[in-house]
Amino acid sequence: MQRDRSLALAGGGLAAMTAALGIGRFVYTPILPSMLGALGWSKSEAGLVASANFLGYLAGALLAGRPSVAARPRSWLLAVLAISAASTAAMALPSDLASFAGLRFIGGVASAFVIVCASTLVLERLAFSGRGSLSAIHFAGVGLGIVVSAVAVSAMQAAGAGWRSLWIGSGAIAMLAAIVAATLIPAAGNVSTAPAPATPAARPAGIGAMVVAYGLFGFGYVITATFLVTIVRLTDEVRVLEPWIWVLFGLAAIPSVAFWSGLGARIGIMNAYAVACAIEALGVAASVEWVTVAGVCFSALVLGGTFMGLTALGFMAARAQSADDTHRALGRMTASFSIGQMAGPTLAGYLSEQSGSFRSASLIAAAALIAAAALAVRTSVAAAADRRR
């Protein structure tokens, strides 16, 4: 019975992440090419709208840590899931840039609240019940949402739907996923938990380098994650990939947290983080340097297969290095990540307008990921030195 409840709880987390992250946050990528054509946006304007979502994520992450939210996480979760779905569907209504940016900002706030509240309700309960391994199901919701929304967008486009209909359809799917999450995630009193066996706290090695590395990761992944489908549409050699390249990205993301968490357990969290950053840098560079069917597919698989794993590894590293101040450490990591995310699309849009391609911005992003890998290795070496003292 406890196993069934844990599986249902993990499934609720999966549905919540599908709704607010996989769809609410990332569906902008496959819909963007249709909007560029219909609205006549420049790439700089598209980047500004994307950055508004990431600014909302930063604001939401800061607000979601307040005691009033922590006291009633399920009520907040249900509310922000509804807001996420509604703001997604509402993207069909405006035509001016400010309204689009405002709606994406609201969606970003909601997605951050979902991460914080769902983690409180799902991940901590799974850990207390000794079923922490099921947390990979929770995080797989991001990849699942990307796949579902990509398939839905492609199907609607094949049926002749315009960009407004794409947003309405995506919002409806997000609302269905939110209802599933509400059904499967019970109130706190309905889940019996037993404390998991205590584990020795890791000795902190200084979190500053990892905070910077996490921000560099946010900058490094987001340019390709935002503009990959646009790059495909604008390139004759690979345009045939447009209907399903984002599906490939999402499929790669689904098992990524389980894989990278397992590797982190074997070689160390920071070492796994460094490996993932280096591999992701290859994927980012491939999106502009190896612009063939094989190269773009490689980019989608590599980026999809690392970005959620790096997200999880970053939070694991923060917990390992924060001693008894985990909340503050996670806040610093989230803020750094959000700043990197906001800078990426804005810079990419501007440089693309100047050069006519995303090549220079993407190569800068790849370099940022290599720098993040180097900082993670430095942190790992410092931690090993601390343990020997």
Buried (B, 14 or more C-beta within 10 A) or exposed (E): EEEEBBBBBBBBBBBBBBBBBBBBBBBBBBBBBBBBEEBEBEBBBBBBBBBBBBBBBBBBBBBBBEEEBBEEBBEBBBBBBBBBBBBBBBBBEBEEBEBBBBBBBBBBBBBBBBBBBBBBBBBBBBBBBBBBBBBBBBBBBBBBBBBBBBBBBBEBBEEEBEBBBBBBBBBBBBBBBBBBBBEBBBEEEEBEBEEBEEEEEBEBBEBEBBBBBBBBBBBBBBBBBBBBBBBBBBBEEBEEBBBBBBBBBBBBBBBBBBBBBBBBEEEBBBBBBBBBBBBBBBBBBBBBBBBEEEBBBBBBBBBBBBBBBBBBBBBBBBBBBBEEEBEEBBBBBBBBBBBBBBBBBBBBBBBBEEEEBBBBBBBBBBBBBBBBBBBBBBBBEBBEEBEEE
